[in-house]
Amino acid sequence: MAVHPFRVLHVRLDQGKGQVLELPGRAEHLGGSGLAAMLYQQFGDLTLPALHPSQPLIFAIGPLTGWFPLMSKTVCGFKSPYTEEYAETHAGGRLGLSLRFSGLDALVLTGAAARLTCLVVGSNRMEFHDVNFMKGMDVFTTGKHMRRYGKSNAGHRSTLRIGPAGENQSAFACINVDTYRHFGRLGAGAVLGAKQVKGLIVAGDRSLPLPENKNYPKLFKEIHTALTATDMMRKYHDLGTPINMAVLNGIRALPWRNLQATTDACIDDVSGERFAEQLLLRKTACAGCPVGCIHIGLLRQLFAEDHNYLYRQVGYDHETVFANGSMLGMTKAWKILVLLDEAEKQGLDAISSGVALAWATEAFEKGLISEKETLVPLKWDDVESYRLACVHLGLASNEFYRLLAQGVLKAAAVYGGADFACVLGQEMAGYATGENFFISQAMGFRYSHLDSAGYSYDQKTKDKDAAKAIEFMIEDEKARVMLCSLVSCLFARSAYTPEKVHEALIATDQPELAEALDSSVEAIRRTRWRLKLQSGYAPEQVQLPKRFLEVETWKGKMDPAYVEELKTLYAQKIREMGA
Ligand code: SF4
């Protein structure tokens, strides 16, 4: 059987034109992460700056999207304005299914529109709407105005948008996907902003035939049952990822007040349990997911006398709760929702903004900066000051906030305070579990806790065998490269073993992909690392700020010699993988 070519819609924003391309390579590049890297090689130019109009912004789905549960994510490939390296960010929501229902494997945007634009694409449709009136609008208001476009396919429609941070080309700017999901990290929102695209609607306007292979319904049922009728996914649906807050605090691995501590007695007031008891309103899910891990909290705000409230529904998870909670010394769960709501409005990645404000607070306390820079007096637990600072960060109100929104280390280079910058390639994720995690995030492909389970390795082992630890990370990364090319939610990694993925590819009549699975995953990993290395990434030069070496966890004090050993070995492996 012939392998179908990829169907890729290439939109040239500068020309107001688009074209569907049929590109070979499905058996080698699979989709998602592999397809995005392949398309960047074709359309991108690593020698040009990330925000150059000709750089592509790529959205890619995988060969199982729409046909199996939790195959619900989309990979966004781009050159990051934060690192000036090739980068990826992933999001759920409805986008994956909308692309599938549009008959597309990927969407590539190049060029920049002449004026602020809302783009609508479908299987046979492309509209460019002048939305200059939306200039400076927050994400919520933008969403309300965007409802008028692409109305005919409301059920399968996915809506992407940026806020002021994206328009201001902040390296913290995210792309909001269907309200509660995001292409969050490394500045994809700034790339969309540089292209003058305020919003993008993908109207899934075709039907999707189910595979006719008789094994398909049986396998679907088996996987669905494993995901829903066992305890495999229970924690994600129950308290959701904020369950980690109390667990990490208990083993002295939760960053508090810019990582000046790793445990605090206030934990009960900001834990996943407290959110669930007091603020949880409902749970929702990405399209094609029967689990529903997206927790939505109720935020009530008094807006006038006589008990007049407005209410907002605010998504929360472990990473955003840590960054805007323990990292900022918050003592009440509702305060965290206030900050998450503001970051959402501004179109800021809420992990990066929270961690950046934590650094700014310590810098303020130490006298490196003053209210002249911060415009509000930053103080742990002071929610209103932080909310205003978040607005300033989104609007890049002055030189200090403009620099801070490019990354904490950029601000520290001018004002000082690099020693206590909680940056591991980018602003840290919510695990102070130890050396293995710090190195895995600081050096991983996406600078993310999702590159490999370094945080989990730290929690399971006390020994300091660097070769063993790096071997674990490399193997774990390989499994994730496969999932990110399919593109599966990583929470389903226990369900989608390589054997199960093999079966799923056969059941969807893609035997060539199943046969080549192992070699294609190795090739994709090589291409991704190659792109990153070619864009200037030098793993040998990665440095951990001093703050990370001062951390004390359940295992005791950090061991700088072990950190160096991990770094040297990982750098060697990265060079080999990207050779
Ligand atoms: S488990 Fe959560 S993040 Fe994953 S697909 Fe389901 S709703 Fe989306």
Boltz pocket constraint, residues with backbone or C-beta under 6 A from the ligand:
constraints:
  - pocket:
      binder: B
      contacts: [[A, 70], [A, 72], [A, 92], [A, 93], [A, 236], [A, 284], [A, 285], [A, 286], [A, 289], [A, 290], [A, 291], [A, 292], [A, 293], [A, 294], [A, 489], [A, 490], [A, 491]]
      max_distance: 6.0
